[in-house]
Amino acid sequence: MAKKKTTSRTSARKKTAPKTTTQQAKPQSDDQDAGSFDIDSAADALAAAREELRKAEARYHQLRERASEKVEEIRETTVGEMVDGALEVVRKYPGQSLLAAFACGFMFDRWLRRK
């Protein structure tokens, strides 16, 4: 025989996690009031945010410098150098180049047929 599954409201309540409030996380000592705890944690969070912002700015400037170098390199590159580079890749990877050319031709054909 199949067992019948019974559920009650009390078992459903037990499955939910107890609610936590911010008052539970605060220390309950006499020498430290709740206001100073909030200010200290806010100051720590602000200091951490400043440090993360400083790191992000440094990373941004590094990436910006690298990108500007690449743009300048591309501007100085002639069409002949680009063709030579492409031929070098084709010689190094003939199979993958053939597949890429086929895929590009297929997609170009599909694009032309839609118009």
C-alpha positions, 0 to 999 in steps of 0.5 A: 500500500502507498503511504499517505503524505501528511503535512501540517502547518507546524511542520511547514513553519519549522522548515522556514529559517528564523528571521534575523534582525540587525538588532541581534547582530549588535553587541549588547554591552553597557560601555558601547552604545548602538550608535557607535557600533553603526558608525564604526561599521559604516566607517570600515565599509567606507574605507573598504569602498575607497580602497576598492575604488582606488584599485578599480581606477588603477586598473582602468588607467592600465587598461586605457593605456594598453588600449590606446597603445593597441589603437596606435599600433593598428593605425600604424599598420598598413593593409599590406602588413594585415594581409601578410599577417592573415596569410601567416595565420592561414599557413600556420592553421590551414584547416581552421582557416578553411573552416572559418572561410566556409562559415563566413561564406555561409553566413554572408550567403544567408545575409544576402538571401534575406535582402 
